[in-house]
């Protein structure tokens, strides 16, 4: 966990504290003679959140402040490797005076998830995790009559045009690709280098990546820690190995990294591959680690075709100084969150977070206005008062007597 994660979580809490504004409905007067209509939003009942390991504070806080502020009870199932933060949040809620039973934490395995998906007392399920699991969550939850938002995996792409400030782009690409050890859905694992700039760009990114201090997260100056498990590390190494065999060039190699004093840690350093074939699994799959693939495109048209061919559509970015290409990209790209010279275009809390295609199953993004809609049901109320005609006649009679 880091300070940025807390701040991102607190921004959703700030949004939830102003929930009255987000819940305001509509009102139309005299849609017919003496008839008005208005809308209100009411809680769905009980909302469950199923969360990943990588942001044990922020991701749950995309869910429970909105659910509770809109009048629901909330059940949080944290990731098995990182449950502690959720218990701390539960304690803070209790100390703040939240009634028992409104915020609940249940740690457990797949059986618990299955029980959540099928339990008749749970009305809505919010999930963040991998796409295969997202499909299970959506299919099972919906078949049991639940409202589901399931945020799946990502393989975010950035296009870098030849006119871009390459030093600026390289600095931000390095931070986006290797920050949090690449274990975040808004990481930047793929760059599409246009017009023969791949080698120069890779060189500049590598210069920045080499400055990243990898080690135990509580040691002074450490900027990147280990990945979550040995299995995850070995999978990443295998993908790099296969990509190299298929013709990719490894220009910065993080395989075999050891950190003094922590030799048994799950270490892999920043890794950069250039000229990566599009059929290579290291390009096609979500690596979810500190691995950057740079692929080549002759022009913008080829680059946007590569980006949109991905099965994922979480976030995407472009680096350019050409406003025309930037504007065109924002319209052309098939992704839910888009950056122009911003490599991690994560919306602030009063906007909503979510992707397209296999990155989001269901039609509602998380937190912000769409999060409010997910946690509530709309009700349209049409009203007429028969007594109004008599009151109106009496008023007119009183005016005539005056």
C-alpha positions as CSV (number, residue, x, y, z in Angstrom):
1,X,0.0,0.0,0.0
2,X,1.1,3.6,-0.6
3,X,0.0,7.1,0.1
4,X,-1.4,7.5,-3.5
5,X,-3.7,4.5,-2.9
6,X,-5.1,6.0,0.3
7,X,-5.6,9.3,-1.5
8,X,-7.5,7.7,-4.4
9,X,-9.7,5.8,-1.9
10,X,-10.4,9.0,0.1
11,X,-11.4,10.8,-3.1
12,X,-14.3,8.3,-3.5
13,X,-15.2,8.8,0.2
14,X,-15.3,12.6,-0.5
15,X,-17.6,12.0,-3.4
16,X,-19.8,9.8,-1.2
17,X,-20.1,12.5,1.4
18,X,-21.8,14.7,-1.2
19,X,-24.2,11.9,-2.2
20,X,-27.3,14.1,-2.0
21,X,-26.2,15.9,-5.2
22,X,-25.6,12.6,-7.0
23,X,-29.0,11.2,-5.9
24,X,-31.1,14.2,-7.0
25,X,-33.9,13.2,-9.4
26,X,-35.9,14.9,-12.1
27,X,-39.2,16.7,-11.9
28,X,-41.6,17.7,-14.7
29,X,-44.6,19.8,-13.9
30,X,-48.0,19.5,-15.7
31,X,-47.2,16.8,-18.2
32,X,-50.9,16.5,-18.5
33,X,-53.7,18.5,-16.8
34,X,-52.9,18.5,-13.1
35,X,-50.4,15.6,-13.6
36,X,-46.7,15.8,-12.5
37,X,-43.9,13.3,-12.7
38,X,-40.7,12.9,-10.7
39,X,-37.9,10.4,-10.3
40,X,-36.1,9.1,-7.2
41,X,-33.4,6.6,-6.7
42,X,-33.6,4.0,-3.9
43,X,-31.0,1.4,-2.6
44,X,-30.9,-2.0,-4.1
45,X,-30.5,-3.7,-0.7
46,X,-27.3,-5.6,-0.1
47,X,-24.2,-5.0,-2.3
48,X,-21.2,-7.4,-2.2
49,X,-17.7,-6.5,-3.3
50,X,-15.2,-9.1,-4.5
51,X,-11.8,-7.4,-4.7
52,X,-8.2,-8.2,-5.9
53,X,-4.9,-8.2,-4.0
54,X,-3.2,-5.3,-5.7
55,X,-5.0,-2.4,-4.1
56,X,-6.5,-3.6,-0.9
57,X,-7.6,-0.1,0.2
58,X,-8.4,1.7,-3.0
59,X,-10.5,-0.8,-4.9
60,X,-12.8,-1.7,-2.0
61,X,-13.2,2.1,-1.5
62,X,-14.4,2.4,-5.0
63,X,-17.3,0.3,-3.8
64,X,-18.4,0.5,-0.2
65,X,-18.6,4.3,0.4
66,X,-21.0,4.6,-2.6
67,X,-23.0,1.6,-1.6
68,X,-23.4,2.7,2.0
69,X,-24.0,6.4,1.2
70,X,-26.9,5.4,-1.1
71,X,-28.5,3.3,1.7
72,X,-27.3,-0.2,1.2
73,X,-25.6,-2.7,3.4
74,X,-22.2,-3.9,2.1
75,X,-20.4,-7.2,2.2
76,X,-16.7,-7.1,1.4
77,X,-14.8,-10.3,0.3
78,X,-11.1,-9.2,0.2
79,X,-8.4,-11.1,-1.7
80,X,-7.0,-13.9,0.3
81,X,-3.4,-12.7,0.3
82,X,-4.4,-9.2,1.5
83,X,-7.3,-9.2,3.9
84,X,-5.8,-7.0,6.7
85,X,-6.6,-3.6,5.3
86,X,-10.3,-4.5,5.0
87,X,-10.4,-5.4,8.7
88,X,-8.8,-2.0,9.6
89,X,-11.5,-0.2,7.5
90,X,-14.2,-2.2,9.3
91,X,-12.8,-1.1,12.7
92,X,-12.7,2.5,11.5
93,X,-16.3,2.4,10.4
94,X,-17.3,1.0,13.8
95,X,-15.3,3.7,15.6
96,X,-17.1,6.3,13.5
97,X,-20.5,5.0,14.6
98,X,-21.7,3.0,11.6
99,X,-24.4,0.6,12.9
100,X,-23.4,-3.1,13.1
101,X,-24.3,-5.1,10.0
102,X,-24.0,-2.2,7.5
103,X,-20.3,-2.9,6.6
104,X,-19.2,-6.5,6.8
105,X,-15.9,-8.3,5.9
106,X,-15.8,-12.0,5.1
107,X,-12.4,-13.5,4.1
108,X,-12.5,-16.9,2.4
109,X,-11.8,-19.0,-0.6
110,X,-13.7,-19.8,-3.8
111,X,-16.5,-21.5,-1.9
112,X,-17.3,-18.2,-0.2
113,X,-17.4,-16.5,-3.6
114,X,-19.7,-19.1,-4.9
115,X,-22.0,-18.6,-1.8
116,X,-22.0,-14.8,-2.4
117,X,-23.0,-15.4,-6.1
118,X,-25.9,-17.6,-5.2
119,X,-27.2,-16.2,-1.9
120,X,-30.7,-14.9,-2.2
121,X,-30.1,-12.1,0.3
122,X,-27.5,-10.4,-1.9
123,X,-28.9,-8.0,-4.5
124,X,-25.8,-6.7,-6.4
125,X,-22.2,-7.8,-6.9
126,X,-19.2,-5.6,-7.8
127,X,-16.1,-7.4,-8.9
128,X,-12.6,-6.4,-9.9
129,X,-10.2,-9.1,-11.1
130,X,-9.2,-11.2,-14.1
131,X,-11.5,-11.6,-17.2
132,X,-12.0,-15.4,-16.9
133,X,-13.2,-14.9,-13.3
134,X,-15.3,-11.9,-14.3
135,X,-17.2,-14.1,-16.7
136,X,-17.9,-16.6,-13.9
137,X,-19.0,-13.8,-11.6
138,X,-21.3,-12.2,-14.2
139,X,-22.9,-15.5,-15.5
140,X,-23.5,-16.9,-12.1
141,X,-24.7,-13.7,-10.5
142,X,-27.0,-12.8,-13.3
143,X,-28.5,-16.3,-13.4
144,X,-29.4,-15.9,-9.8
145,X,-31.1,-12.6,-10.3
146,X,-28.4,-10.2,-9.2
147,X,-27.2,-7.0,-10.6
148,X,-23.5,-7.4,-11.6
149,X,-20.6,-5.2,-12.6
150,X,-17.5,-7.2,-13.3
151,X,-14.3,-5.4,-14.2
152,X,-11.9,-7.8,-15.9
153,X,-8.4,-7.7,-17.2
154,X,-6.5,-5.3,-19.3
155,X,-3.6,-5.0,-21.7
156,X,-3.4,-1.3,-22.1
157,X,-1.7,0.2,-25.2
158,X,-0.1,3.6,-25.9
159,X,0.6,4.9,-29.3
160,X,3.8,7.1,-29.6
161,X,3.9,9.2,-32.8
162,X,7.2,10.4,-34.2
163,X,6.4,14.0,-33.4
164,X,6.1,13.3,-29.7
165,X,8.5,14.6,-27.1
166,X,10.3,11.2,-26.7
167,X,12.1,12.0,-23.5
168,X,8.8,13.1,-21.9
169,X,7.0,10.0,-23.3
170,X,9.8,7.7,-22.1
171,X,9.8,9.1,-18.5
172,X,6.0,8.6,-18.2
173,X,6.0,5.2,-20.0
174,X,8.6,3.9,-17.6
175,X,6.5,5.0,-14.6
176,X,3.3,3.6,-16.1
177,X,4.8,0.3,-17.1
178,X,6.8,-0.5,-13.9
179,X,5.0,1.3,-11.1
180,X,3.5,-1.1,-8.6
181,X,5.6,-3.7,-10.3
182,X,3.1,-3.6,-13.2
183,X,0.5,-5.3,-11.0
184,X,-2.4,-3.0,-11.7
185,X,-5.1,-3.0,-14.4
186,X,-4.1,0.5,-15.5
187,X,-0.5,-0.4,-16.0
188,X,1.0,0.3,-19.5
189,X,2.4,-3.0,-20.8
190,X,2.3,-2.2,-24.5
191,X,3.6,0.7,-26.6
192,X,3.0,1.0,-30.3
193,X,6.0,2.9,-31.7
194,X,5.2,4.6,-35.0
195,X,7.5,5.5,-37.9
196,X,10.7,3.6,-36.9
197,X,11.2,5.2,-33.4
198,X,11.0,1.9,-31.4
199,X,14.8,1.5,-30.8
200,X,15.3,5.2,-29.8
201,X,12.2,5.1,-27.5
202,X,13.3,1.8,-25.9
203,X,16.7,3.3,-25.2
204,X,15.1,6.3,-23.4
205,X,12.6,4.2,-21.5
206,X,15.4,1.9,-20.4
207,X,17.4,4.9,-19.1
208,X,14.5,5.7,-16.8
209,X,13.8,2.1,-15.8
210,X,17.4,1.5,-14.7
211,X,17.0,4.3,-12.1
212,X,14.1,2.4,-10.4
213,X,15.3,0.9,-7.1
214,X,13.9,-2.6,-6.6
215,X,13.8,-4.0,-3.1
216,X,11.9,-4.5,0.2
217,X,9.1,-2.0,0.1
218,X,9.8,-0.5,3.6
219,X,13.5,0.1,2.9
220,X,14.5,3.7,2.2
221,X,14.4,4.8,-1.4
222,X,12.8,1.6,-2.7
223,X,10.4,2.3,-5.6
224,X,9.4,-1.2,-6.7
225,X,8.9,-4.3,-4.7
226,X,8.5,-8.0,-5.6
227,X,5.5,-9.5,-7.4
228,X,2.8,-11.2,-5.5
229,X,3.8,-14.9,-5.7
230,X,6.5,-17.2,-7.0
231,X,4.0,-18.6,-9.5
232,X,3.3,-15.1,-10.8
233,X,7.0,-14.4,-11.3
234,X,7.6,-17.7,-13.0
235,X,4.7,-17.1,-15.4
236,X,6.2,-13.7,-16.3
237,X,9.6,-15.1,-16.9
238,X,8.1,-17.8,-19.1
239,X,6.3,-15.2,-21.2
240,X,9.5,-13.2,-21.6
241,X,11.4,-16.4,-22.6
242,X,8.8,-17.3,-25.2
243,X,8.7,-13.8,-26.6
244,X,12.5,-13.8,-27.1
245,X,12.3,-17.2,-28.9
246,X,9.7,-15.7,-31.2
247,X,12.0,-12.9,-32.2
248,X,11.5,-10.1,-29.7
249,X,14.7,-8.3,-28.5
250,X,15.2,-8.0,-24.8
251,X,16.8,-4.6,-24.3
252,X,16.4,-4.5,-20.5
253,X,16.3,-7.9,-18.7
254,X,14.8,-8.2,-15.2
255,X,14.9,-12.0,-15.1
256,X,17.1,-13.5,-12.4
257,X,17.1,-10.4,-10.2
258,X,18.2,-10.9,-6.6
259,X,17.9,-8.5,-3.8
260,X,20.6,-8.7,-1.1
261,X,19.1,-9.9,2.2
262,X,15.9,-11.0,0.5
263,X,17.2,-13.6,-1.9
264,X,14.0,-15.8,-1.6
265,X,11.7,-12.9,-2.6
266,X,9.6,-13.0,-5.8
267,X,11.8,-10.7,-7.7
268,X,11.7,-9.6,-11.3
269,X,13.1,-6.3,-12.5
270,X,11.9,-3.9,-15.1
271,X,12.0,-5.7,-18.5
272,X,11.7,-4.1,-22.0
273,X,11.2,-6.1,-25.2
274,X,11.3,-4.4,-28.6
275,X,10.0,-5.5,-32.0
276,X,7.6,-7.9,-30.3
277,X,5.6,-10.1,-32.7
278,X,1.9,-9.6,-32.4
279,X,1.4,-13.4,-32.0
280,X,3.7,-13.6,-29.0
281,X,1.8,-14.5,-25.8
282,X,3.8,-11.8,-23.9
283,X,2.1,-9.3,-26.1
284,X,-1.4,-10.8,-26.3
285,X,-1.9,-11.8,-22.7
286,X,-2.2,-9.6,-19.6
287,X,1.3,-10.1,-18.1
288,X,0.4,-8.2,-14.9
289,X,4.0,-7.6,-14.1
290,X,6.9,-5.2,-14.8
291,X,7.2,-6.1,-18.5
292,X,6.9,-3.6,-21.4
293,X,6.4,-4.7,-25.0
294,X,7.2,-2.3,-27.8
295,X,5.7,-3.2,-31.1
296,X,6.1,-1.4,-34.5
297,X,3.7,0.4,-36.8
298,X,4.4,2.3,-39.9
299,X,1.7,5.0,-39.4
300,X,-1.2,6.0,-37.2
301,X,-3.7,3.9,-39.2
302,X,-1.7,0.7,-38.6
303,X,-1.2,1.7,-34.9
304,X,-4.8,2.3,-34.1
305,X,-5.7,-1.0,-35.9
306,X,-3.2,-2.8,-33.6
307,X,-4.7,-1.2,-30.5
308,X,-8.3,-1.9,-31.4
309,X,-7.6,-5.5,-32.3
310,X,-6.8,-6.3,-28.6
311,X,-9.6,-8.2,-26.8
312,X,-9.2,-5.8,-23.9
313,X,-10.3,-2.1,-23.8
314,X,-9.6,-0.8,-20.4
315,X,-7.3,2.2,-20.9
316,X,-5.3,3.6,-23.8
317,X,-3.1,6.6,-24.5
318,X,-1.4,8.5,-27.2
319,X,1.8,10.6,-27.1
320,X,1.9,13.3,-29.7
321,X,2.2,17.1,-30.1
322,X,-0.3,17.0,-33.0
323,X,-3.8,18.1,-31.8
324,X,-5.5,16.6,-34.9
325,X,-4.1,13.1,-34.3
326,X,-4.8,13.4,-30.6
327,X,-8.5,14.3,-31.2
328,X,-8.9,11.6,-33.8
329,X,-7.4,9.1,-31.4
330,X,-9.9,9.9,-28.6
331,X,-12.7,9.1,-31.1
332,X,-11.1,6.1,-32.8
333,X,-9.8,4.1,-29.9
334,X,-11.9,1.3,-28.4
335,X,-11.3,1.8,-24.7
336,X,-13.2,3.1,-21.8
337,X,-10.5,5.4,-20.4
338,X,-8.3,7.5,-22.7
339,X,-5.2,9.6,-22.2
340,X,-3.6,12.2,-24.3
341,X,0.0,12.5,-23.1
342,X,-1.3,10.8,-19.9
343,X,-0.2,7.2,-19.8
344,X,-2.5,6.1,-16.9
345,X,-5.8,7.9,-17.6
346,X,-7.6,6.9,-14.4
347,X,-10.6,9.2,-13.8
348,X,-11.0,11.1,-10.6
349,X,-13.7,9.9,-8.2
350,X,-16.5,12.1,-9.4
351,X,-16.1,10.5,-12.9
352,X,-16.6,6.7,-13.4
353,X,-13.9,4.0,-13.9
354,X,-14.4,1.2,-16.4
355,X,-13.3,-0.2,-19.7
356,X,-14.8,-1.7,-22.9
357,X,-14.8,-5.2,-24.4
358,X,-13.4,-7.9,-22.1
359,X,-12.3,-5.3,-19.6
360,X,-15.8,-4.7,-18.3
361,X,-18.7,-7.2,-18.3
362,X,-22.0,-5.5,-17.6
363,X,-22.9,-1.9,-18.6
364,X,-22.1,0.1,-15.5
365,X,-18.7,1.5,-14.6
366,X,-17.5,1.7,-11.0
367,X,-17.6,4.7,-8.6
368,X,-18.7,8.2,-9.6
369,X,-22.2,8.7,-11.1
370,X,-22.4,5.2,-12.7
371,X,-21.4,3.7,-9.3
372,X,-24.4,5.5,-7.8
373,X,-26.6,4.1,-10.5
374,X,-25.3,0.6,-9.9
375,X,-26.1,0.8,-6.2
376,X,-29.6,2.2,-6.6
377,X,-32.8,1.6,-8.5
378,X,-34.7,4.3,-10.3
379,X,-38.4,4.9,-9.6
380,X,-40.6,7.2,-11.7
381,X,-43.6,8.6,-9.8
382,X,-46.6,10.1,-11.6
383,X,-49.1,12.0,-9.5
384,X,-52.4,13.8,-9.7
385,X,-54.5,15.3,-6.8
386,X,-58.2,15.2,-7.5
387,X,-58.8,17.7,-4.8
388,X,-56.8,20.3,-6.7
389,X,-59.7,21.1,-9.1
390,X,-61.9,22.1,-6.1
391,X,-59.1,24.1,-4.5
392,X,-58.4,25.8,-7.8
393,X,-62.1,26.7,-8.1
394,X,-62.2,28.0,-4.5
395,X,-59.2,30.2,-5.2
396,X,-60.7,31.7,-8.3
397,X,-64.0,32.4,-6.4
398,X,-62.0,34.1,-3.6
399,X,-60.2,36.3,-6.2
400,X,-63.5,37.4,-7.7
401,X,-64.9,38.4,-4.3
402,X,-61.8,40.5,-3.7
